[in-house]
């Protein structure tokens, strides 16, 4: 009889522990979302380091790397990305750099959502409005955006 009680108590404790660990989400900290894709023409690695406070995004650091032996393709992609990001050039707190190094096209971006002019940002990129709740971006919305695109996210 004692063995049954100990087993039941052990099972309950394990279940409570699993639920506690699963449901625990820090209010302040960092989350890293990563995505990798490989095919015969290129390898793609993307990482998004999200800093948040009270479950609201404050900063985002992006690193996207496309590796390929096809230098012409990398140059064409760079031209396209330069054109896409050029509209953000005058937006304060949105910094992006696109460069080719060896056989890699590297995009680095730092976005300070805490200080960015929300209205100007949305004027440039109307889809960004879907991320906002009031004047802030909830961590859950950015996390879901990346997860829906195939990224895996974890707290760091």
PASEBA-1860 file (N, C-alpha, C; in nm, 3 decimals):
! residues 156
1> XXXXXXXX> 0.080/-0.119/0.000/0.000/0.000/0.000/0.086/0.127/0.000 ~ 0.196/0.126/0.081/0.285/0.241/0.085/0.351/0.264/-0.049 ~ 0.384/0.156/-0.120/0.448/0.167/-0.251/0.355/0.237/-0.351 ~ 0.226/0.210/-0.342/0.128/0.272/-0.431/0.121/0.422/-0.402 ~ 0.119/0.460/-0.274/0.113/0.601/-0.236/0.239/0.675/-0.282 ~ 0.354/0.613/-0.264/0.480/0.673/-0.307/0.481/0.688/-0.458 ~ 0.435/0.589/-0.530/0.429/0.597/-0.676/0.335/0.708/-0.721 ~ 0.218/0.719/-0.660/0.121/0.823/-0.696/0.178/0.960/-0.665
9> XXXXXXXX> 0.241/0.975/-0.550/0.301/1.103/-0.512/0.415/1.138/-0.609 ~ 0.496/1.041/-0.645/0.605/1.065/-0.740/0.552/1.110/-0.875 ~ 0.448/1.044/-0.924/0.387/1.080/-1.053/0.331/1.222/-1.047 ~ 0.263/1.255/-0.939/0.205/1.390/-0.923/0.316/1.494/-0.921 ~ 0.425/1.468/-0.849/0.537/1.561/-0.842/0.602/1.581/-0.979 ~ 0.618/1.474/-1.053/0.676/1.483/-1.188/0.586/1.567/-1.278 ~ 0.455/1.543/-1.271/0.360/1.619/-1.354/0.363/1.767/-1.316 ~ 0.364/1.798/-1.188/0.370/1.937/-1.142/0.501/2.002/-1.189
17> XXXXXXXX> 0.610/1.931/-1.180/0.739/1.983/-1.224/0.738/2.012/-1.374 ~ 0.686/1.920/-1.453/0.680/1.939/-1.598/0.592/2.060/-1.632 ~ 0.478/2.071/-1.569/0.388/2.184/-1.595/0.455/2.315/-1.556 ~ 0.522/2.317/-1.441/0.589/2.438/-1.395/0.699/2.481/-1.492 ~ 0.780/2.388/-1.537/0.888/2.419/-1.631/0.831/2.464/-1.765 ~ 0.728/2.397/-1.813/0.668/2.429/-1.942/0.603/2.567/-1.940 ~ 0.536/2.601/-1.834/0.461/2.726/-1.828/0.547/2.845/-1.787 ~ 0.664/2.820/-1.733/0.749/2.930/-1.688/0.803/3.007/-1.808
25> XXXXXXXX> 0.769/3.131/-1.813/0.824/3.220/-1.914/0.871/3.346/-1.842 ~ 0.997/3.378/-1.856/1.047/3.498/-1.787/0.983/3.624/-1.843 ~ 0.965/3.722/-1.756/0.909/3.850/-1.799/1.014/3.938/-1.865 ~ 1.138/3.917/-1.826/1.248/3.998/-1.878/1.364/3.905/-1.913 ~ 1.429/3.931/-2.026/1.541/3.847/-2.064/1.567/3.851/-2.214 ~ 1.615/3.738/-2.265/1.647/3.728/-2.407/1.595/3.596/-2.462 ~ 1.556/3.602/-2.587/1.512/3.483/-2.659/1.588/3.478/-2.790 ~ 1.633/3.359/-2.827/1.703/3.339/-2.953/1.619/3.250/-3.043
33> XXXXXXXX> 1.588/3.300/-3.161/1.516/3.222/-3.261/1.613/3.195/-3.376 ~ 1.619/3.070/-3.419/1.713/3.032/-3.526/1.641/2.952/-3.633 ~ 1.694/2.964/-3.753/1.640/2.893/-3.868/1.757/2.852/-3.956 ~ 1.753/2.729/-4.005/1.857/2.679/-4.097/1.790/2.607/-4.213 ~ 1.850/2.626/-4.330/1.801/2.557/-4.449/1.921/2.527/-4.538 ~ 1.925/2.407/-4.588/2.036/2.366/-4.675/1.980/2.303/-4.801 ~ 2.033/2.344/-4.915/2.003/2.273/-5.039/2.130/2.275/-5.124 ~ 2.120/2.224/-5.245/2.242/2.207/-5.325/2.304/2.339/-5.369
41> XXXXXXXX> 2.224/2.448/-5.374/2.276/2.576/-5.422/2.321/2.670/-5.311 ~ 2.262/2.655/-5.193/2.297/2.748/-5.086/2.258/2.692/-4.949 ~ 2.323/2.748/-4.849/2.290/2.722/-4.710/2.246/2.854/-4.648 ~ 2.140/2.849/-4.570/2.088/2.969/-4.507/2.083/2.947/-4.357 ~ 2.136/3.044/-4.282/2.128/3.042/-4.136/2.082/3.179/-4.090 ~ 1.978/3.181/-4.008/1.926/3.307/-3.957/1.914/3.298/-3.806 ~ 1.952/3.405/-3.740/1.934/3.411/-3.595/1.877/3.547/-3.557 ~ 1.784/3.542/-3.463/1.715/3.661/-3.417/1.724/3.662/-3.265
49> XXXXXXXX> 1.802/3.755/-3.212/1.818/3.767/-3.068/1.726/3.879/-3.019 ~ 1.624/3.840/-2.945/1.522/3.933/-2.900/1.547/3.965/-2.752 ~ 1.559/4.093/-2.721/1.568/4.136/-2.583/1.431/4.190/-2.544 ~ 1.384/4.151/-2.426/1.251/4.194/-2.385/1.247/4.229/-2.236 ~ 1.152/4.317/-2.202/1.130/4.358/-2.064/0.979/4.360/-2.042 ~ 0.936/4.298/-1.934/0.793/4.285/-1.904/0.718/4.226/-2.023 ~ 0.781/4.126/-2.088/0.727/4.053/-2.202/0.702/4.141/-2.325 ~ 0.767/4.259/-2.330/0.760/4.348/-2.445/0.899/4.361/-2.506
57> XXXXXXXX> 0.906/4.355/-2.638/1.034/4.359/-2.709/1.096/4.499/-2.697 ~ 1.224/4.501/-2.661/1.297/4.628/-2.655/1.397/4.639/-2.770 ~ 1.463/4.528/-2.803/1.566/4.528/-2.907/1.563/4.397/-2.983 ~ 1.611/4.405/-3.107/1.623/4.286/-3.190/1.755/4.294/-3.265 ~ 1.833/4.186/-3.256/1.957/4.175/-3.334/1.940/4.058/-3.430 ~ 1.958/4.088/-3.556/1.936/3.991/-3.663/2.068/3.961/-3.733 ~ 2.091/3.833/-3.759/2.204/3.794/-3.843/2.153/3.687/-3.938 ~ 2.161/3.719/-4.067/2.119/3.626/-4.170/2.238/3.600/-4.261
65> XXXXXXXX> 2.268/3.473/-4.281/2.384/3.435/-4.363/2.339/3.339/-4.472 ~ 2.373/3.375/-4.595/2.349/3.287/-4.709/2.485/3.250/-4.765 ~ 2.515/3.121/-4.765/2.642/3.073/-4.819/2.618/3.005/-4.953 ~ 2.704/3.037/-5.049/2.691/2.977/-5.181/2.822/2.991/-5.257 ~ 2.846/2.896/-5.347/2.960/2.906/-5.437/2.929/2.996/-5.556 ~ 2.804/3.031/-5.572/2.758/3.113/-5.686/2.770/3.261/-5.650 ~ 2.884/3.321/-5.683/2.908/3.461/-5.647/2.813/3.556/-5.720 ~ 2.772/3.521/-5.839/2.678/3.605/-5.913/2.543/3.611/-5.839
73> XXXXXXXX> 2.496/3.496/-5.792/2.371/3.491/-5.718/2.381/3.575/-5.590 ~ 2.494/3.562/-5.518/2.512/3.639/-5.396/2.509/3.789/-5.425 ~ 2.572/3.829/-5.534/2.572/3.971/-5.572/2.432/4.020/-5.606 ~ 2.357/3.937/-5.676/2.219/3.974/-5.710/2.133/3.984/-5.583 ~ 2.150/3.889/-5.492/2.076/3.894/-5.365/2.114/4.020/-5.287 ~ 2.243/4.054/-5.287/2.288/4.174/-5.215/2.222/4.298/-5.274 ~ 2.220/4.308/-5.405/2.155/4.423/-5.470/2.009/4.433/-5.427 ~ 1.942/4.320/-5.427/1.800/4.318/-5.389/1.782/4.360/-5.244
81> XXXXXXXX> 1.864/4.305/-5.155/1.853/4.340/-5.013/1.888/4.487/-4.989 ~ 1.991/4.537/-5.058/2.026/4.678/-5.045/1.907/4.766/-5.084 ~ 1.839/4.727/-5.189/1.723/4.803/-5.235/1.608/4.795/-5.131 ~ 1.583/4.675/-5.080/1.476/4.656/-4.981/1.504/4.739/-4.856 ~ 1.626/4.731/-4.805/1.659/4.799/-4.681/1.684/4.948/-4.697 ~ 1.699/4.996/-4.820/1.726/5.138/-4.841/1.613/5.227/-4.789 ~ 1.490/5.175/-4.786/1.378/5.255/-4.737/1.387/5.281/-4.586 ~ 1.468/5.202/-4.517/1.485/5.220/-4.373/1.604/5.310/-4.340
89> XXXXXXXX> 1.676/5.353/-4.441/1.802/5.426/-4.423/1.790/5.544/-4.326 ~ 1.685/5.622/-4.338/1.671/5.741/-4.253/1.593/5.717/-4.125 ~ 1.551/5.595/-4.102/1.475/5.562/-3.981/1.571/5.541/-3.864 ~ 1.563/5.630/-3.767/1.650/5.618/-3.649/1.617/5.491/-3.572 ~ 1.718/5.430/-3.517/1.707/5.310/-3.433/1.679/5.185/-3.516 ~ 1.698/5.193/-3.648/1.687/5.076/-3.737/1.814/5.076/-3.820 ~ 1.909/4.993/-3.780/2.039/4.990/-3.847/2.060/4.855/-3.913 ~ 2.096/4.859/-4.040/2.115/4.735/-4.114/2.238/4.747/-4.204
97> XXXXXXXX> 2.307/4.636/-4.218/2.427/4.629/-4.302/2.420/4.499/-4.380 ~ 2.442/4.509/-4.510/2.445/4.391/-4.597/2.582/4.388/-4.663 ~ 2.651/4.274/-4.650/2.785/4.265/-4.710/2.812/4.124/-4.759 ~ 2.906/4.116/-4.851/2.952/3.986/-4.900/3.093/3.965/-4.845 ~ 3.111/3.850/-4.782/3.242/3.814/-4.728/3.269/3.670/-4.769 ~ 3.377/3.651/-4.843/3.412/3.521/-4.897/3.294/3.466/-4.979 ~ 3.238/3.356/-4.939/3.126/3.295/-5.012/2.994/3.312/-4.937 ~ 2.985/3.421/-4.861/2.866/3.444/-4.779/2.810/3.584/-4.798
105> XXXXXXXX> 2.680/3.591/-4.802/2.608/3.717/-4.798/2.557/3.730/-4.656 ~ 2.597/3.837/-4.588/2.566/3.852/-4.446/2.484/3.980/-4.426 ~ 2.373/3.963/-4.359/2.290/4.077/-4.321/2.290/4.086/-4.169 ~ 2.330/4.201/-4.118/2.326/4.229/-3.975/2.232/4.347/-3.954 ~ 2.140/4.332/-3.863/2.048/4.441/-3.832/2.031/4.453/-3.682 ~ 2.017/4.576/-3.637/1.987/4.605/-3.497/1.870/4.701/-3.498 ~ 1.763/4.660/-3.432/1.643/4.743/-3.426/1.612/4.769/-3.279 ~ 1.607/4.895/-3.245/1.575/4.935/-3.108/1.426/4.971/-3.105
113> XXXXXXXX> 1.343/4.873/-3.075/1.198/4.894/-3.074/1.154/4.986/-2.961 ~ 1.234/4.995/-2.858/1.200/5.081/-2.745/1.201/5.229/-2.786 ~ 1.292/5.265/-2.878/1.307/5.405/-2.915/1.266/5.438/-3.059 ~ 1.234/5.337/-3.138/1.200/5.361/-3.278/1.069/5.440/-3.287 ~ 1.058/5.525/-3.386/0.934/5.599/-3.411/0.835/5.503/-3.477 ~ 0.739/5.456/-3.397/0.643/5.355/-3.444/0.570/5.402/-3.569 ~ 0.524/5.525/-3.570/0.447/5.576/-3.684/0.532/5.579/-3.812 ~ 0.656/5.623/-3.800/0.745/5.625/-3.917/0.775/5.483/-3.965
121> XXXXXXXX> 0.796/5.394/-3.869/0.825/5.255/-3.901/0.708/5.193/-3.979 ~ 0.587/5.215/-3.931/0.468/5.158/-3.996/0.443/5.225/-4.132 ~ 0.479/5.352/-4.141/0.466/5.423/-4.269/0.555/5.357/-4.374 ~ 0.673/5.316/-4.333/0.768/5.250/-4.423/0.726/5.105/-4.448 ~ 0.684/5.037/-4.341/0.648/4.895/-4.350/0.511/4.874/-4.284 ~ 0.402/4.889/-4.360/0.268/4.877/-4.302/0.242/4.743/-4.233 ~ 0.310/4.636/-4.273/0.288/4.507/-4.209/0.337/4.506/-4.064 ~ 0.425/4.598/-4.028/0.475/4.606/-3.890/0.364/4.640/-3.792
129> XXXXXXXX> 0.258/4.702/-3.841/0.148/4.739/-3.752/0.087/4.617/-3.684 ~ 0.091/4.501/-3.751/0.037/4.377/-3.694/0.115/4.330/-3.571 ~ 0.238/4.376/-3.556/0.320/4.335/-3.442/0.286/4.414/-3.315 ~ 0.238/4.534/-3.333/0.220/4.624/-3.220/0.090/4.602/-3.144 ~ 0.101/4.624/-3.014/-0.014/4.641/-2.926/0.010/4.775/-2.858 ~ -0.064/4.875/-2.900/-0.037/5.010/-2.852/0.094/5.057/-2.911 ~ 0.185/5.098/-2.825/0.315/5.147/-2.873/0.426/5.044/-2.856 ~ 0.388/4.921/-2.814/0.489/4.819/-2.786/0.462/4.691/-2.865
137> XXXXXXXX> 0.567/4.610/-2.876/0.556/4.481/-2.944/0.569/4.370/-2.840 ~ 0.462/4.292/-2.822/0.471/4.180/-2.728/0.567/4.072/-2.780 ~ 0.642/4.014/-2.689/0.734/3.906/-2.724/0.661/3.795/-2.798 ~ 0.542/3.762/-2.754/0.467/3.651/-2.813/0.441/3.673/-2.963 ~ 0.418/3.797/-3.004/0.390/3.824/-3.146/0.515/3.804/-3.233 ~ 0.629/3.853/-3.185/0.752/3.836/-3.262/0.794/3.690/-3.263 ~ 0.781/3.624/-3.150/0.813/3.482/-3.140/0.726/3.402/-3.237 ~ 0.597/3.428/-3.239/0.506/3.356/-3.329/0.538/3.383/-3.475
145> XXXXXXXX> 0.576/3.505/-3.506/0.614/3.539/-3.644/0.732/3.452/-3.689 ~ 0.833/3.442/-3.607/0.951/3.362/-3.644/0.919/3.212/-3.645 ~ 0.842/3.166/-3.547/0.806/3.023/-3.543/0.721/2.985/-3.664 ~ 0.631/3.073/-3.705/0.548/3.045/-3.823/0.630/3.036/-3.951 ~ 0.749/3.097/-3.949/0.839/3.089/-4.063/0.941/2.976/-4.050 ~ 0.923/2.891/-3.950/1.007/2.773/-3.936/1.120/2.782/-3.835 ~ 1.132/2.894/-3.767/1.240/2.911/-3.669/1.206/2.837/-3.538 ~ 1.312/2.802/-3.468/1.298/2.744/-3.334/1.344/2.849/-3.234
153> XXXX> 1.267/2.869/-3.129/1.297/2.975/-3.032/1.320/2.915/-2.893 ~ 1.412/2.979/-2.820/1.441/2.937/-2.684/1.490/3.056/-2.604 ~ 1.467/3.052/-2.474/1.517/3.157/-2.385/1.667/3.135/-2.363 ~ 1.742/3.244/-2.360/1.886/3.235/-2.337/1.927/3.323/-2.222
END
